[in-house]
Amino acid sequence: MPELPEVEVTRLSFASAIEGSRVLDVRLGKPLRWPLGVDTGRLVGRRVGAVQRRGKYLWLPLRAEGQAIDIQDPARPLPAEGGLLLHLGMSGSLAFRAQPPSAGPHDHFELVTDRGVLRLTDPRRFGAVVWSEGLDVAPAAKLLGGMGLEPFDEAFNGAHLHRGFQGRRVAIKQAILAGDVVVGAGNIYACEALFMAGIDPRLPAGKISRPRAQRLAQALTQVLGEALEAGGSTLRDFKDAHGVAGSFQMQARVYGREKEPCRVCATPLRRIVQGQRSTFFCPVCQKR
């Protein structure tokens, strides 16, 4: 599943190219997780603003030039502001090309602009493209509500983690994945950060000490930063908007390395299942 690094890598790979372009057409394939929520004709003629990311969502602002008219009700003008909230789901990817090949069976959304076509390919169709009149109103506000701090936010630190995890009996790894304290640290990066911080993934979140919470916060920021530099992780489907796969999985310290020697103490790494997700850790270097 694409996580924060993969989504940010995707954003960086097409944001500057599409910003300022004019929408010429919107094409839909098979239904995605949620309906688009707007007639595609209403988006034609709008200008694409600066692409943003919040957690694993991308926000494409679309501003109308002049007065936008509802083609189904000409007497009612449409808001000039608005945009599309995109999610890659479990196996989705975005591609931005000047002249893309013909759409295939897994291509379910195309934003055709005067600079190229932004296409969402999603074999499992768990992704989404949803219209919203702003980030602070529904449906965007509902989808983004309850998210924790971004790991690169200046306010994100050990004290924030310690406060957020207080009273929680769930395992620390599950608390990280919940996303309501820190957003974007998915399964691979949670495993890696817990290893770097020397914390057993089974430790109840509420028992983490302040010093260990600080080490974990630093590890999360470092691991996600490394993943960004490596272009994210590609285990099966992920590619950025230029079709380039990520390589972080090649340098993972514990993820996917069951029974291989720990690179610190040489102890065979272990794999367990937490919340139906594989967890990899070192039974010696990581303490409860």
C-alpha positions in Angstrom: 0.0 0.0 0.0 1.4 3.4 -0.9 2.3 5.3 2.3 3.4 8.9 3.0 6.8 8.7 1.2 5.3 7.1 -1.9 2.5 9.7 -2.0 4.9 12.6 -1.5 7.3 11.2 -4.2 4.3 11.0 -6.5 3.3 14.6 -5.7 6.9 15.9 -6.4 7.1 14.0 -9.6 4.2 15.9 -11.3 3.2 18.9 -9.2 5.4 21.5 -10.9 4.4 20.2 -14.4 0.7 20.3 -13.9 0.4 23.6 -11.8 -1.2 26.3 -13.9 -2.5 24.0 -16.5 -6.1 24.2 -17.8 -8.5 21.3 -17.6 -9.7 20.2 -21.1 -11.6 17.1 -20.1 -12.2 14.6 -17.3 -12.6 10.9 -18.2 -13.9 8.2 -15.8 -13.5 4.4 -16.0 -14.9 1.9 -13.6 -16.2 3.2 -10.3 -13.6 3.7 -7.5 -14.2 3.6 -3.8 -16.4 6.7 -3.7 -18.2 8.7 -6.5 -16.5 11.8 -8.0 -19.3 13.9 -6.6 -19.5 16.4 -9.4 -20.4 16.4 -13.1 -17.2 16.1 -15.0 -18.3 19.0 -17.3 -18.1 21.4 -14.4 -14.4 20.9 -14.1 -13.5 21.8 -17.7 -11.9 25.2 -18.0 -10.6 25.3 -14.5 -6.9 26.0 -13.6 -4.9 23.6 -11.6 -3.3 25.1 -8.5 -0.3 24.0 -6.3 -0.7 20.3 -5.5 -0.6 19.6 -1.8 -0.4 16.4 0.4 -2.1 15.6 3.7 -1.2 12.2 5.0 -1.8 9.8 2.2 -4.1 12.1 0.3 -3.3 14.5 -2.5 -5.2 17.7 -3.1 -5.4 19.3 -6.5 -6.9 22.7 -6.3 -9.1 23.6 -9.3 -10.0 27.3 -9.7 -12.6 28.5 -12.1 -11.7 31.5 -14.4 -14.6 33.9 -14.3 -18.0 32.8 -13.2 -18.5 29.0 -13.2 -22.0 27.9 -14.1 -23.8 24.7 -13.2 -24.7 23.2 -16.5 -27.7 21.4 -15.0 -28.9 24.6 -13.3 -27.6 27.6 -15.3 -29.1 30.0 -12.8 -26.8 28.7 -10.0 -23.2 29.7 -10.2 -20.6 27.2 -8.9 -18.0 28.2 -6.3 -14.8 29.4 -8.0 -12.7 27.5 -5.5 -12.6 23.7 -5.1 -10.5 20.7 -5.9 -10.0 17.0 -6.2 -8.9 14.9 -3.3 -7.0 11.8 -4.5 -6.1 8.6 -2.7 -4.0 5.8 -4.2 -5.7 3.0 -2.3 -3.8 -0.3 -1.9 -2.3 -0.6 -5.4 -2.9 2.7 -7.2 -0.4 4.9 -9.0 -0.6 8.3 -10.9 1.1 9.0 -14.2 1.4 12.4 -15.8 2.4 12.3 -19.5 2.1 14.6 -22.5 0.8 11.8 -24.7 -0.2 8.7 -22.7 -1.0 5.4 -24.3 -4.6 4.4 -24.7 -6.4 3.8 -21.4 -6.3 0.2 -20.2 -8.8 -1.9 -18.1 -7.2 -0.6 -14.8 -7.2 3.1 -15.8 -10.1 4.6 -14.0 -9.6 8.4 -13.9 -8.0 10.9 -16.3 -7.6 14.7 -15.8 -6.8 15.9 -19.3 -5.0 19.3 -19.3 -3.3 21.5 -21.9 0.0 20.2 -20.6 -0.6 16.5 -20.3 -2.9 13.8 -18.8 -2.9 12.9 -15.2 -4.1 9.2 -15.0 -4.9 7.1 -12.0 -4.3 3.4 -12.5 -5.7 1.1 -9.8 -6.1 -2.7 -10.4 -8.0 -3.2 -7.1 -10.1 0.0 -7.3 -9.6 0.9 -3.6 -8.3 4.4 -4.6 -10.5 7.5 -4.8 -10.9 10.8 -6.6 -13.5 13.1 -4.8 -14.6 16.6 -5.5 -14.7 19.0 -2.6 -15.3 22.8 -2.4 -12.4 23.1 0.0 -10.3 21.2 2.5 -12.3 22.6 5.4 -15.7 21.4 4.2 -17.2 18.0 3.4 -16.3 15.6 2.0 -12.6 16.6 2.3 -12.9 17.7 5.9 -14.5 14.4 6.9 -11.9 12.3 5.1 -9.0 14.3 6.6 -10.4 14.7 10.0 -8.7 13.0 12.9 -5.3 12.8 11.3 -2.3 13.2 13.5 0.7 15.5 13.0 2.8 15.2 9.9 6.2 13.6 10.8 8.0 16.5 9.3 5.9 19.1 11.2 8.0 21.3 13.5 5.5 20.4 16.3 6.2 16.7 16.0 8.5 15.4 18.7 8.7 12.8 21.5 6.5 14.9 23.8 3.7 14.8 21.3 4.0 11.0 20.9 4.2 10.5 24.7 1.0 12.5 25.2 -0.8 10.9 22.3 0.0 7.3 23.4 -0.9 7.8 27.1 -3.5 5.3 28.4 -3.4 3.1 25.3 -3.1 -0.6 25.8 -2.7 -1.4 22.1 0.8 -2.4 20.9 3.0 0.5 20.0 3.2 -0.5 16.4 -0.6 -0.6 16.1 -0.7 2.8 17.7 1.6 4.2 15.1 -0.4 2.7 12.2 -3.6 4.2 13.6 -2.5 7.6 12.3 -4.3 9.8 14.8 -1.1 10.7 16.6 1.4 10.8 13.7 0.2 10.3 10.1 1.8 8.5 7.3 4.0 5.9 9.0 2.7 2.7 7.4 3.7 -0.9 8.1 7.2 -0.8 6.5 8.2 2.5 8.1 6.8 1.6 11.5 8.8 -1.6 11.6 12.0 0.3 10.6 11.5 3.2 13.1 10.8 0.8 16.0 14.0 -1.0 15.2 16.0 2.2 15.0 14.6 3.3 18.4 15.2 -0.1 20.0 11.6 -0.6 20.9 9.8 -4.0 20.8 6.7 -3.6 18.5 4.6 -5.5 21.1 5.2 -2.9 23.9 1.9 -1.4 25.0 1.8 2.2 23.6 0.8 3.6 27.0 4.0 2.3 28.6 6.5 4.1 26.4 8.7 6.4 28.5 9.5 10.0 27.5 13.1 9.2 26.4 12.0 6.3 24.3 9.2 8.4 22.8 11.8 11.0 21.8 14.0 8.3 20.2 10.9 6.9 18.3 9.9 10.4 17.0 13.5 11.0 15.7 13.5 7.5 14.1 10.2 8.0 12.4 11.4 11.3 10.9 14.7 9.8 9.8 13.2 6.6 8.3 10.5 8.6 6.3 13.2 11.0 5.2 15.4 8.1 3.9 12.4 6.7 2.1 11.7 10.0 0.4 15.3 10.1 -0.8 15.0 6.5 -2.1 11.8 7.3 -4.0 9.6 5.3 -1.6 9.2 1.5 -1.5 8.0 -0.7 -4.3 6.9 -4.2 -3.2 4.5 -4.8 -6.1 2.8 -1.9 -7.9 4.0 1.5 -6.9 5.6 3.9 -9.4 5.8 7.7 -9.4 4.2 9.8 -12.0 7.1 9.2 -14.4 6.8 5.4 -14.0 9.9 5.1 -11.7 9.8 2.5 -8.9 11.0 3.2 -5.4 14.1 1.5 -3.9 13.8 1.9 -0.1 12.9 -1.8 0.4 16.4 -2.6 -0.8 17.9 -0.9 2.2 15.4 -1.9 4.9 17.0 -2.9 8.2 14.3 -5.4 9.3 11.3 -5.3 7.0 11.0 -8.5 4.8 14.2 -10.0 6.4 12.7 -12.8 8.5 15.4 -15.2 9.7 18.2 -13.1 8.2 20.9 -11.8 10.7 20.3 -8.5 12.4 22.8 -6.0 11.0 23.6 -4.8 14.5 23.8 -8.0 16.6 23.6 -10.8 14.0 20.6 -12.4 15.8 18.0 -13.9 13.3 15.2 -11.4 12.8 11.7 -12.5 13.7 8.3 -12.0 12.0 5.0 -11.9 13.8 1.5 -10.8 12.8 -0.1 -7.8 14.4 -3.5 -6.6 13.2 -3.2 -8.8 10.1 0.0 -7.1 9.1 3.5 -8.6 9.2 5.9 -7.2 11.8 9.6 -7.7 11.5 11.9 -7.0 14.5 15.1 -8.0 16.3 14.4 -9.9 19.6 17.7 -8.7 21.0 18.1 -5.1 19.9 14.4 -4.2 20.5 13.3 -4.2 24.2 9.8 -4.1 25.8 
